Amino acid sequence: MLTERFSDETLYQALLDRDAGYDGFAYVCVTSTRIFCRFTCPARKPRRENCRFRTTIAECLNEGFRPCKRCTPMLRYGAGDPVVTTLLEALEADPGTRWSQERLISLGHDPSTVRRAFKRRFGMSFLDLARQRRLGQAVTSLEAGSPVIEAQLDAGFDSGSGFRNAINQLIGTSPMGVKNQSLLKADWLDTPIGPMLAVTCGNALHLLEFADRPALPAGLKRLQARLRSGIPMGRTSVTEQLQAELAAYFKGTLSAFSIRIGDHGTPFERSVWSRLQEIPAGTSQSYSAIAQDLQRPTAVRAVARANGANQIAIIIPCHRVIGADGSLTGYGGGLWRKQWLLRHEQRSFTSPC
């Protein structure tokens, strides 16, 4: 059965066998290296006592494990898969559709194949994702003042108690309480260097992170606690603007973003982030230079910490900050992405000598 929970011994043997049939159903977290891998990873297999098995990428990240650089579980979890693309397009065209295995079969899809593809990419099945999408629609209806019973039926719940429990789990309040909240919405955006998660409200962008950044789960929790708001799946007008601006940026036709950013961080962090946005695309600056510009020449480490605390990648361009010796230094999205972004901006937004 798809919902069967395999024993750790069975999973460890599948890991030794590099059994591709378990890809998307479980991941191995290696306590000695603090990384997590797919079962087909070509690296040398860890000792049994160093293995912890988890069923989703989210669980691995929440427990502090980093994605393996050899099998890249975050970057190979479905990007470009035509089945995923087709179903996501269908879901976005009509988020209120009540999907079922029978409907998938009628469209020519194998439910187990669909489940594995979506588990690899999102850590949940397509049917779960569709259900969450309907809940997001229900939340929007409740915010707009629709009766609870109407939102409940639109979301596909025959039971009022089931609907209340689902809303509580999703956003931490009752359906009636939704009407008094200004909710955030989360959605996935594909980019040439990997999928990103965007969190927006109707007025501003609050988070934009690469899906495989280890700090993403903790960042989402902090954002939810700070704004006292749940984060259901969904899009806002800000999401649409962000998608359009990012597409133009990666195409090389937009070097400065106009999207409004939510007011987060300490006053010092905001001053650093504001300064980052003043660095022209195609150029870079050191931490010490930014500290000098802020008239805080001894605050180089504080500048570096503020840079690392930025949760809005690319738009607040922390990738444009390098070491005083010209080295790339750290980057939450991975040094390869930092190098890619800098080269992309140099090619697209600077004139040849």
RAHU-V954193 format. One record per pair of residues at least 6 apart in sequence whose ideal C-beta (glycine too) atoms are under 7 Angstrom apart, sorted by sequence separation. I is the first residue (numbers start at 1). J is the second residue. D is the distance in whole Angstrom. If there is no record, write none. Layout:
i={I;I}
j={J;J}
d={D;D}
This chain:
i={37;54;67;78;105;118;119;142;157;168;189;200;224;248;279;291;310;322;323;331;29;67;104;118;122;167;171;188;189;198;199;209;224;322;328;331;14;28;118;152;155;167;173;199;265;291;310;27;28;141;142;157;188;189;245;291;27;101;104;115;141;164;198;209;328;11;27;28;115;118;152;164;167;186;187;220;307;328;114;163;171;196;197;207;245;288;291;319;15;138;141;186;196;287;290;32;196;197;245;307;11;23;184;185;196;275;23;30;57;138;184;194;195;207;287;22;23;57;137;138;184;194;206;242;287;32;137;194;241;272;275;31;182;197;275;319;19;20;30;57;135;313;18;30;31;134;238;18;134;184;319;28;29;271;319;15;36;151;199;308;14;28;29;43;83;255;26;27;41;43;87;148;26;42;99;148;16;26;36;41;42;15;25;27;34;35;41;83;29;34;35;36;37;40;83;99;135;272;290;34;35;36;135;139;199;27;35;38;84;142;205;29;37;83;84;145;202;204;268;272;287;38;135;143;201;202;203;272;285;12;29;37;81;142;143;200;202;284;285;286;288;36;84;142;205;269;273;283;284;286;95;96;200;268;279;284;286;12;78;87;91;95;139;200;277;78;143;269;276;277;96;198;276;279;11;78;91;95;200;276;77;78;184;273;77;139;198;265;276;8;184;186;276;27;183;187;182;183;184;185;186;187;181;187;136;183;185;185;185;261;187;185;189;205;261;191;205;204;205;206;259;189;203;204;205;96;98;172;192;204;206;257;284;171;191;170;171;170;282;281;282;58;57;56;282;281;282;24;219;139;25;140;255;24;24;136;252;23;135;136;136;132;133;132;209;210;207;208;209;207;208;208;205;208;2;205;79;2;79;215;75;213;213;210;210;74;75;74;193;67;193;66;61;61;62;61;58}
j={43;60;73;84;111;124;125;148;163;174;195;206;230;254;285;297;316;328;329;337;36;74;111;125;129;174;178;195;196;205;206;216;231;329;335;338;22;36;126;160;163;175;181;207;273;299;318;36;37;150;151;166;197;198;254;300;37;111;114;125;151;174;208;219;338;22;38;39;126;129;163;175;178;197;198;231;318;339;126;175;183;208;209;219;257;300;303;331;28;151;154;199;209;300;303;46;210;211;259;321;26;38;199;200;211;290;39;46;73;154;200;210;211;223;303;39;40;74;154;155;201;211;223;259;304;50;155;212;259;290;293;50;201;216;294;338;39;40;50;77;155;333;39;51;52;155;259;40;156;206;341;51;52;294;342;39;60;175;223;332;39;53;54;68;109;281;53;54;68;70;114;175;54;70;127;176;45;55;65;70;71;45;55;57;64;65;71;113;60;65;66;67;68;71;114;130;166;303;321;66;67;68;167;171;231;60;68;71;117;175;238;63;71;117;118;179;236;238;302;306;321;73;170;178;236;237;238;307;320;48;65;73;117;178;179;236;238;320;321;322;324;73;121;179;242;306;310;320;321;323;133;134;238;306;317;322;324;51;117;126;130;134;178;239;316;118;183;309;316;317;137;239;317;320;53;120;133;137;242;318;120;121;227;316;121;183;242;309;320;53;229;231;321;73;229;233;229;230;231;232;233;234;229;235;185;232;234;235;236;312;239;239;243;259;315;246;260;260;261;262;315;246;260;261;262;154;156;230;250;262;264;315;342;230;250;230;232;232;345;345;346;123;123;123;349;349;350;116;311;232;119;234;349;119;120;232;348;120;232;233;234;232;233;233;311;313;311;312;313;312;313;314;312;315;112;315;190;115;195;332;194;332;333;333;337;211;212;212;337;212;340;214;214;216;217;217;217}
d={7;5;5;5;7;7;6;7;4;6;7;6;7;4;5;6;5;6;5;7;4;5;5;5;6;7;7;5;5;7;5;5;6;6;5;4;5;6;4;6;6;5;7;4;7;5;5;5;5;7;5;7;6;5;6;5;7;4;6;5;4;6;5;6;5;7;7;7;7;6;4;6;7;6;6;6;5;6;5;7;7;6;6;6;5;5;5;6;5;4;6;5;6;5;5;7;6;6;6;5;6;5;5;6;7;5;6;5;6;6;7;5;5;6;5;4;6;7;7;4;5;6;6;6;5;5;7;7;6;7;6;5;6;7;6;5;6;5;5;7;6;6;6;6;6;5;7;5;6;6;5;5;4;6;6;5;4;7;6;7;6;6;6;7;7;4;5;5;6;5;7;5;7;6;6;7;6;5;4;6;7;6;7;7;7;6;4;7;5;6;5;6;4;7;6;4;6;6;7;6;7;7;7;7;6;5;5;5;5;6;6;7;5;5;7;7;5;6;7;4;6;5;5;6;6;7;7;7;7;6;5;6;5;4;6;5;7;5;6;6;5;7;6;6;6;4;6;7;7;6;5;6;4;6;6;5;5;6;5;6;6;6;6;5;6;7;7;6;5;7;6;6;6;5;5;5;6;5;7;6;4;3;7;5;4;6;6;7;7;6;5;5;7;6;5;6;7;6;5;7;6;7;6;5;7;7;4;6;5;6;5;7;6;5;7;6;7;4;5;4;6;6;6;6;6;6;5;5;5;4;7;5;7;3;6;6;6;5;4;4;5;5;5;4;4;4;4;4;5;5;7;7;4;4;4;4;3;7;6;5;4;7;5;5;6;6;5;5;6;7;5;7;6;6;7;7;7;6;6;6;6;5;6;4;7;6;6;3;5;5;6;5;6;7;5;5;6}
